């Protein structure tokens, strides 16, 4: 799901949900909202811009669930969702 420009390229961020965050960021940066309208990815998500695909909203929910699972005591021992 994560697209790297060069083979063997990895993320600098090694936190638990970094791969989902990177996927969400790349999904949003490829939309017309960010490319043509020069808006921030957050603005594009909040305004529900029509150029943002449903995949980006699903990634946002997955990222939220991953971050929530780190905090949630019941899930802390099971590991974060999405990894």
N, C-alpha and C positions, 0 to 999 in steps of 0.2 A: 504494500500500500504506500509506503514511503518511497518517493522517487529521489534518488541521488544523482547528481550531475556526473560524478566520476565513480567508477567501480572501486569499491573498498572504502568509500567515504563514510564516516560515522558521525554521530551527533556528539558535540562537546558536552551537552547537558546529559548527565547520567542519572537523573532523578527518576523515580518510579514511573511517572506518566509522560516522560519526555517524548517518546515515540508518537504518542497520540497527539500531543501538543504540536509537534512538527508536522504531522499529517494535516491537522486542522489549519495550521498556518499556511501550508502550501496550497491547500484546497481553496482558501479564501484569497490568497494572492493571485491565483489564476483566474479569478472572476473578472468580468467587465467592470464591476463596481470598484474594484481596487485598481485595475489597469487603466481604464478609460476615465472614470470619474474622479480618480485620485483620492478616494476616501480610505480611511483606515479600516482594517479588517473588522474591528469592533463595531464601527459605525454601520458597516454593511450587514453584520449579523443583527444588530439591534433594530435597524430600520426594515428588516425583512425584505431587502432588495430582491427583485425578481431574477437577477442574474446569478444569485447565489443558489447552487444546486442543493437538493435535499441531502446529499451526501455530507455536505458541510455541517448541516444542522444535526445529523446523526453523529458525526464526529464530535461536535460540541457536547452532546448529551453523554457520549462515551467518556469524554475527557472529564466532565462533571462527575460521573459515576466513579471514575478512577480516583480522582482527588477526594471524593467523599469516602471511598473505601479505606483510604489511608487514615482518615480521622475517626471513622466509625470503629468503636471498640470491638464490636461483634465480628466485623470483617477483618480486623487488623491481623488476626492469626491465619486467615484464609488467603491473604494476599490481595493486591489491588485487582480490580476488574480491568480487562483489556490487555493484560500482559500475556 
